[in-house]
Amino acid sequence: MTAAAPSAPHLFYEPKVSVLSRPAFESPEHMAVLWQGESTDGERLAEFAGRLCYMSQHNPAGRSTRDYLENIKKQGHGSVLEHANYSLLLEGVSRSLTHELVRHRAGFAYSQLSQRYVDESEACFVVPPAIAGDELLEGAWRAQIGSAQNTYVSLVAQLMERYGWVADKVHRRKMAREAARGVLPNSTETKIVVTGNARAWRTMLELRSSEGAELEIRRLAVLVIRVLQAEAPGFFSDFEIYEAADRREAARIGYHKV
Ligand SMILES: Cc1cc2nc3c(=O)[nH]c(=O)nc-3n(C[C@H](O)[C@H](O)[C@H](O)COP(=O)(O)OP(=O)(O)OC[C@H]3O[C@@H](n4cnc5c(N)ncnc54)[C@H](O)[C@@H]3O)c2cc1C
């Protein structure tokens, strides 16, 4: 069986982040909090949980929700942040990035595109930030990507023949793809749904937006900080994004590990 050569692969130069889910808070009538200031459901949920600990719903200090959460972060009372979960769809990220990302365990859930089930003949690839824009480096990288994808397509076709005796075609394809994917590079694009509570996101973002982090995950972390700061400033406003000495963005956190 001959395999059709894939068309030139689509390349990603930036990740894409979409918010899939955010908390919906219902204030119980019998335990009303004296809310102050602007806030989102996720922020009110955390304030409600925090106030329950001391039954301070009457808000004796007259704090706004965001000031209350600022104090929570300052005091390191981070467990109340665990009530607010945010689900993000990440696209245009590489398999090497998600390999690092899924090391963050506490408070996270992941669902990632399967290379055993999904055909990667038309896979996209993520140009490593340090290579992007450099003609020579990018040329060498593209040549390798193209060759790997051609080999993948050819291997799948040959493996489908080799496993012709497997009656279930879905299973046969899975057997072929799971072996052929061995030649796909770390730069292969993937998609992943990540759900994390605000405390878990903060820990991950602190580590991965720092200057010591790998460039692609650092770029993603900076973007996620922007997205989550817009979602819930009370949880994420202490992240400061700046341009580092390497002329790329990084971020530092105000309250380390709450
Ligand atoms: C710059 C950088 C370089 C790295 N290089 C490497 C490398 O070369 N090789 C490598 O293997 N990894 C590497 N890592 C990954 C690193 O070792 C961690 O696996 C990753 O950062 C996740 O951190 P975490 O375990 O603190 O996160 P999480 O799993 O999200 O945990 C968050 C926090 O919860 C607590 N916690 C979670 N699980 C447990 C547990 N089982 N027991 C007790 N407390 C727990 C800890 O306080 C932990 O800090 C690197 C990470 C970074 C940021």
The ligand as a Gaussian input file, in Angstrom:
#p B3LYP/6-31G(d) Opt

LIG

0 1
 C       12.392000      25.032000      35.689000
 C       11.985000      23.621000      35.951000
 C       12.817000      22.580000      35.613000
 C       12.451000      21.239000      35.858000
 N       13.288000      20.220000      35.499000
 C       12.932000      18.940000      35.725000
 C       13.769000      17.843000      35.365000
 O       14.860000      18.035000      34.835000
 N       13.367000      16.576000      35.589000
 C       12.146000      16.317000      36.191000
 O       11.807000      15.149000      36.392000
 N       11.324000      17.328000      36.539000
 C       11.666000      18.610000      36.323000
 N       10.823000      19.632000      36.681000
 C        9.503000      19.291000      37.235000
 C        9.477000      19.428000      38.775000
 O       10.363000      18.514000      39.380000
 C        8.060000      19.179000      39.289000
 O        7.650000      17.866000      38.955000
 C        7.041000      20.139000      38.700000
 O        7.528000      21.458000      38.740000
 C        5.740000      20.046000      39.468000
 O        5.962000      20.635000      40.727000
 P        5.247000      20.155000      42.026000
 O        5.522000      18.700000      42.278000
 O        5.611000      21.135000      43.083000
 O        3.709000      20.399000      41.565000
 P        2.362000      19.749000      42.024000
 O        2.326000      18.306000      41.719000
 O        1.288000      20.583000      41.390000
 O        2.339000      19.942000      43.555000
 C        2.100000      21.213000      44.145000
 C        2.561000      21.134000      45.578000
 O        1.740000      20.199000      46.271000
 C        2.540000      19.452000      47.195000
 N        2.535000      18.034000      46.763000
 C        2.100000      17.537000      45.563000
 N        2.213000      16.209000      45.548000
 C        2.761000      15.841000      46.718000
 C        3.130000      14.590000      47.263000
 N        2.970000      13.442000      46.596000
 N        3.667000      14.580000      48.486000
 C        3.828000      15.726000      49.182000
 N        3.506000      16.952000      48.740000
 C        2.958000      17.010000      47.505000
 C        3.941000      20.048000      47.147000
 O        4.034000      21.078000      48.078000
 C        3.992000      20.617000      45.760000
 O        4.950000      21.649000      45.593000
 C       11.189000      20.960000      36.449000
 C       10.343000      22.018000      36.808000
 C       10.709000      23.342000      36.560000
 C        9.776000      24.463000      36.931000

